[in-house]
Amino acid sequence: WINPDCPFVKRHAAAGTMRDLATRYAGKGVVWLGVNSTHSMDAAGSAAYRKGGSLPYPILVDRSGEVGHAYGAKTTPHMYVVDREGVLVYAGAIDDDPRGEKGKAASNYVAAALDELLAGKPVTVANTTPYGCSVKYAK
């Protein structure tokens, strides 16, 4: 889940976190999607954000919050990994660095989950506590 106005999303955008992961796994059959459940941002705003960040993946617009509520998305970013059978195998934070202080030493939970899935292994860490801004759902 993303919200282009969230400082946590902005930090990851500046670092290229999601863009780089999407690119890294694109040739391995991983489909990367952004979901924007921010009630005040329309499709044009999400498209402008995608273009401005040179994001190689679509951003789905969920202004009603229906999809966000179905997944239980609480923060931006809030990450989910769904396997080929449609089973949710990871939900939580992108990494273990909420303050952005660890740099390259941060453990990326999503990359770890994807690596294990692609190796045919179960995901070791299936849930973590997400951090970031609250999802700005419609009232």
Secondary structure in CASP SS format (residue, H / E / C, confidence):
PFRMAT SS
TARGET T0000
AUTHOR 0000-0000-0000
METHOD secondary structure of the structure
MODEL  1
W C 1.00
I C 1.00
N C 1.00
P C 1.00
D C 1.00
C C 1.00
P H 1.00
F H 1.00
V H 1.00
K H 1.00
R H 1.00
H H 1.00
A H 1.00
A H 1.00
A H 1.00
G C 1.00
T H 1.00
M H 1.00
R H 1.00
D H 1.00
L H 1.00
A H 1.00
T H 1.00
R H 1.00
Y H 1.00
A H 1.00
G C 1.00
K C 1.00
G C 1.00
V C 1.00
V C 1.00
W C 1.00
L C 1.00
G E 1.00
V E 1.00
N E 1.00
S C 1.00
T C 1.00
H C 1.00
S C 1.00
M C 1.00
D C 1.00
A H 1.00
A H 1.00
G H 1.00
S H 1.00
A H 1.00
A H 1.00
Y H 1.00
R H 1.00
K H 1.00
G H 1.00
G C 1.00
S C 1.00
L C 1.00
P C 1.00
Y C 1.00
P C 1.00
I E 1.00
L E 1.00
V E 1.00
D C 1.00
R C 1.00
S C 1.00
G C 1.00
E H 1.00
V H 1.00
G H 1.00
H H 1.00
A H 1.00
Y H 1.00
G C 1.00
A C 1.00
K C 1.00
T E 1.00
T E 1.00
P C 1.00
H C 1.00
M E 1.00
Y E 1.00
V E 1.00
V E 1.00
D C 1.00
R C 1.00
E C 1.00
G C 1.00
V C 1.00
L E 1.00
V E 1.00
Y E 1.00
A E 1.00
G E 1.00
A C 1.00
I C 1.00
D E 1.00
D C 1.00
D C 1.00
P C 1.00
R C 1.00
G C 1.00
E C 1.00
K C 1.00
G H 1.00
K H 1.00
A H 1.00
A C 1.00
S C 1.00
N E 1.00
Y H 1.00
V H 1.00
A H 1.00
A H 1.00
A H 1.00
L H 1.00
D H 1.00
E H 1.00
L H 1.00
L H 1.00
A C 1.00
G C 1.00
K C 1.00
P C 1.00
V C 1.00
T C 1.00
V C 1.00
A C 1.00
N E 1.00
T C 1.00
T C 1.00
P C 1.00
Y C 1.00
G C 1.00
C E 1.00
S E 1.00
V C 1.00
K C 1.00
Y C 1.00
A C 1.00
K C 1.00
END
